[in-house]
Amino acid sequence: MIAQTIAFFVRNLPAVMLILALILGAAGRPRGATASRFLGWVLLLPIGVVGLWAGIAHVAFPQVAAEHIGWQVSPFQFEVGMADLAVGITACLAFWSPWNFRAAAVCSASVFLLGDAVGHVRQMLVAGNFAPGNAGLPFYMDLIAPTLAIALLVASRRSAPSNNL
């Protein structure tokens, strides 16, 4: 029972982190701007923590990660893992950072994650790859997380201090 619960949590970590971010954003103190509060949690959990998790999976457990995605093990997994770690670390740091840093984090995460989504679609169409790690939850989260972050970033801009250089 415990092993099944842990396996379920690990397989669904991106969705769990998104739901947790939405709950924590809604439960936050009303003193701050709502969009900014939600943006911070979205950056920290479904983008940051999941980026760290994906990076560790690609670097430390390449066989498991490749099998889940429907790939053969490849030296490129190390590079993808490093990119995941970079996005994850940046997004986690953005939780405690001002709007300008958050904007940069959303920009880099969105390019990476939406680019991943395009790669997933390409693999579905060209290679017929409908493995759970390609056509399942990771694909949907590669669309949902950056789209939500972009929308929250735009909405939070109204309350961000002006920083003209």
Secondary structure, 3 states (H helix, E strand, C coil): CHHHHHHHHHHCHHHHHHHHHHHHHHHCCCCCCHHHHHHHHHHHHHHHHHHHHHHHHHHHCHHHHHHHHCCCCCCHHHHHHHHHHHHHHHHHHHCCCCHHHHHHHHHHHHHHHHHHHHHHHHHHHHHCCCCHHHHCHHHHHHHHHHHHHHHHHHHHHCCCCCCCC
